[in-house]
């Protein structure tokens, strides 16, 4: 039997892809929606908003503080999504719509914060 010509790094890349595919399937199975991704559900926008809020309030902070701020933003986004989706008893389509709405709102706030930062000419 011939040896595999692929290097060891491709084996680890295959493992990472398999792991990511498994996480995606679990998330999609739990929500009942094939579009369930953090970007679509608004969780990534919540993390960005948490980081931007921490940078605006504190300025330059330690790495652990930035991680805590992104985790808090993620939790805030997830809480808002679940709060809005509770009336429909967490129907997958309503969770997805709530996630898209919260994600768009948080991305708009992040865009305004980024656009308004910096020095303005006199």
C-alpha positions as a LaTeX table, in Angstrom:
\begin{tabular}{lrrr}
\hline
Residue & $x$ (\AA) & $y$ (\AA) & $z$ (\AA) \\
\hline
Unk1 & 0.00 & 0.00 & 0.00 \\
Unk2 & 1.37 & 3.41 & $-0.96$ \\
Unk3 & 2.02 & 6.11 & 1.59 \\
Unk4 & $-0.19$ & 9.17 & 1.58 \\
Unk5 & 1.57 & 12.02 & $-0.22$ \\
Unk6 & $-0.19$ & 14.68 & 1.84 \\
Unk7 & 1.86 & 16.45 & 4.50 \\
Unk8 & 0.95 & 16.35 & 8.17 \\
Unk9 & $-0.36$ & 19.91 & 8.10 \\
Unk10 & $-3.13$ & 18.90 & 5.72 \\
Unk11 & $-4.22$ & 16.28 & 8.23 \\
Unk12 & $-4.62$ & 18.93 & 10.89 \\
Unk13 & $-6.44$ & 21.16 & 8.38 \\
Unk14 & $-8.85$ & 18.31 & 7.68 \\
Unk15 & $-9.44$ & 17.91 & 11.42 \\
Unk16 & $-10.17$ & 21.62 & 11.80 \\
Unk17 & $-12.62$ & 21.54 & 8.89 \\
Unk18 & $-14.33$ & 18.48 & 10.32 \\
Unk19 & $-14.57$ & 20.13 & 13.75 \\
Unk20 & $-16.01$ & 23.33 & 12.25 \\
Unk21 & $-18.48$ & 21.34 & 10.17 \\
Unk22 & $-19.58$ & 19.48 & 13.32 \\
Unk23 & $-20.15$ & 22.71 & 15.23 \\
Unk24 & $-22.14$ & 24.12 & 12.32 \\
Unk25 & $-24.32$ & 21.03 & 12.20 \\
Unk26 & $-25.01$ & 21.19 & 15.94 \\
Unk27 & $-25.94$ & 24.88 & 15.74 \\
Unk28 & $-28.16$ & 24.26 & 12.72 \\
Unk29 & $-29.80$ & 21.27 & 14.38 \\
Unk30 & $-30.50$ & 23.17 & 17.61 \\
Unk31 & $-32.09$ & 26.12 & 15.84 \\
Unk32 & $-33.74$ & 24.03 & 13.13 \\
Unk33 & $-32.40$ & 26.43 & 10.54 \\
Unk34 & $-29.73$ & 25.75 & 7.91 \\
Unk35 & $-28.75$ & 29.44 & 7.96 \\
Unk36 & $-27.76$ & 29.42 & 11.64 \\
Unk37 & $-24.36$ & 31.09 & 11.71 \\
Unk38 & $-23.07$ & 33.66 & 14.23 \\
Unk39 & $-22.94$ & 36.33 & 11.51 \\
Unk40 & $-26.56$ & 35.76 & 10.52 \\
Unk41 & $-27.87$ & 35.47 & 14.07 \\
Unk42 & $-26.26$ & 38.77 & 15.12 \\
Unk43 & $-23.92$ & 37.32 & 17.71 \\
Unk44 & $-20.80$ & 38.56 & 15.89 \\
Unk45 & $-22.25$ & 42.07 & 15.72 \\
Unk46 & $-22.84$ & 41.94 & 19.46 \\
Unk47 & $-19.22$ & 41.00 & 20.05 \\
Unk48 & $-18.09$ & 43.90 & 17.86 \\
Unk49 & $-20.38$ & 46.31 & 19.69 \\
Unk50 & $-19.04$ & 45.14 & 23.06 \\
Unk51 & $-15.48$ & 45.72 & 21.95 \\
Unk52 & $-16.25$ & 49.14 & 20.46 \\
Unk53 & $-18.11$ & 50.18 & 23.62 \\
Unk54 & $-15.17$ & 49.13 & 25.79 \\
Unk55 & $-12.69$ & 51.01 & 23.59 \\
Unk56 & $-14.84$ & 54.16 & 23.67 \\
Unk57 & $-15.31$ & 54.04 & 27.44 \\
Unk58 & $-11.91$ & 52.79 & 28.61 \\
Unk59 & $-9.59$ & 53.49 & 25.70 \\
Unk60 & $-6.54$ & 51.27 & 25.64 \\
Unk61 & $-7.23$ & 48.24 & 27.82 \\
Unk62 & $-5.66$ & 44.90 & 28.58 \\
Unk63 & $-6.26$ & 41.88 & 26.38 \\
Unk64 & $-8.39$ & 40.13 & 28.99 \\
Unk65 & $-10.63$ & 43.22 & 29.27 \\
Unk66 & $-11.16$ & 43.20 & 25.51 \\
Unk67 & $-12.08$ & 39.51 & 25.61 \\
Unk68 & $-14.49$ & 40.18 & 28.48 \\
Unk69 & $-16.07$ & 43.06 & 26.53 \\
Unk70 & $-16.60$ & 40.91 & 23.45 \\
Unk71 & $-18.09$ & 38.15 & 25.59 \\
Unk72 & $-20.42$ & 40.67 & 27.23 \\
Unk73 & $-21.47$ & 42.00 & 23.82 \\
Unk74 & $-22.11$ & 38.47 & 22.60 \\
Unk75 & $-24.21$ & 37.73 & 25.67 \\
Unk76 & $-26.15$ & 40.98 & 25.20 \\
Unk77 & $-26.90$ & 40.14 & 21.57 \\
Unk78 & $-27.96$ & 36.60 & 22.43 \\
Unk79 & $-30.15$ & 37.86 & 25.29 \\
Unk80 & $-31.83$ & 40.41 & 23.02 \\
Unk81 & $-32.44$ & 37.79 & 20.32 \\
Unk82 & $-33.98$ & 35.38 & 22.82 \\
Unk83 & $-36.05$ & 38.14 & 24.41 \\
Unk84 & $-37.56$ & 39.13 & 21.06 \\
Unk85 & $-38.08$ & 35.50 & 19.97 \\
Unk86 & $-39.79$ & 34.38 & 23.17 \\
Unk87 & $-43.29$ & 35.46 & 22.07 \\
Unk88 & $-43.21$ & 32.97 & 19.20 \\
Unk89 & $-41.97$ & 30.23 & 21.52 \\
Unk90 & $-38.58$ & 30.34 & 19.80 \\
Unk91 & $-39.76$ & 29.31 & 16.36 \\
Unk92 & $-36.66$ & 28.94 & 14.15 \\
Unk93 & $-37.79$ & 31.51 & 11.61 \\
Unk94 & $-38.55$ & 34.07 & 14.34 \\
Unk95 & $-35.18$ & 33.46 & 16.02 \\
Unk96 & $-33.48$ & 34.01 & 12.67 \\
Unk97 & $-35.44$ & 37.21 & 12.00 \\
Unk98 & $-34.73$ & 38.53 & 15.48 \\
Unk99 & $-31.04$ & 37.74 & 14.99 \\
Unk100 & $-30.91$ & 39.52 & 11.67 \\
Unk101 & $-32.64$ & 42.58 & 13.16 \\
Unk102 & $-30.42$ & 42.72 & 16.24 \\
Unk103 & $-27.33$ & 42.15 & 14.09 \\
Unk104 & $-28.29$ & 45.01 & 11.76 \\
Unk105 & $-28.95$ & 47.32 & 14.71 \\
Unk106 & $-25.65$ & 46.48 & 16.40 \\
Unk107 & $-23.72$ & 46.80 & 13.13 \\
Unk108 & $-25.27$ & 50.23 & 12.57 \\
Unk109 & $-24.19$ & 51.36 & 16.04 \\
Unk110 & $-20.68$ & 50.04 & 15.39 \\
Unk111 & $-20.53$ & 51.85 & 12.03 \\
Unk112 & $-21.65$ & 55.12 & 13.62 \\
Unk113 & $-19.09$ & 54.74 & 16.41 \\
Unk114 & $-16.30$ & 54.08 & 13.92 \\
Unk115 & $-17.37$ & 56.91 & 11.61 \\
Unk116 & $-17.64$ & 59.45 & 14.42 \\
Unk117 & $-14.28$ & 58.60 & 15.98 \\
Unk118 & $-11.07$ & 60.32 & 15.03 \\
Unk119 & $-10.09$ & 63.93 & 14.62 \\
Unk120 & $-12.08$ & 66.34 & 12.57 \\
Unk121 & $-10.53$ & 69.24 & 10.70 \\
Unk122 & $-11.34$ & 72.70 & 12.07 \\
\hline
\end{tabular}
